[in-house]
């Protein structure tokens, strides 16, 4: 259980693309999708398998199959959609739940105090979660962690899945700590550990900006992430 930092140079090359402020919407979205595939491949050893016998050109052989039908992705609108679509290329039998949640700044951070957020969950459509479910929550920028924790509390409500996995492209220590404090059984994976959070809860100076806006071409966050 705990925090895992990927060190794959091919993956880190993709991370640099979404960190670049000059990456356009189309490339940003496509890169997030590619990262979703990379990260799904990296965590495949955490997914259950089963043995199978298969027919080759020369007879029978033993093989294995990933039991990805037990995977349930939680797509938090809008930012995680490209990552989920990329991950589904590796786990095609996985299910997908959709949740709309957004951070509303209540109080800016100051000194050692972090920014405070309200996170209303405005829409949730999630397949049944069972004791065999492997819950995977992709998040391009795991900053304060309040959105992920709020979403998990909202959809679980006493249900205990087999595994909880959070996939973050770029994370802050504060977000990782908050998730593991509330869900100590979780596994948090990231490709890059950011330097710090600014007063309004963005990862700076090495964060990806607002991944939802940058993926879908709506809004500007330059004034919020300086």
Secondary structure, DSSP 8 states (H G I E B T S, - for coil): -EEEE---HHHHHHHHHHH-TT--HHHHHHHHHHHHHHHHHHTGGGS-EEEEEEEETTEEEEEEEE-GGGEEEEEEETTTHHHHHHHTTTSTT-EEEEEEEEEEEEE--BTTB--EEEEEEEEEE-----TT-EEEEEEEEESSSHHHHHHHHHHHTT---SEEEEEEEEE-HHHHHHHHHH-TT-EEEEEEE-SEE-TTS-EETTS---HHHHHHT----TTT--
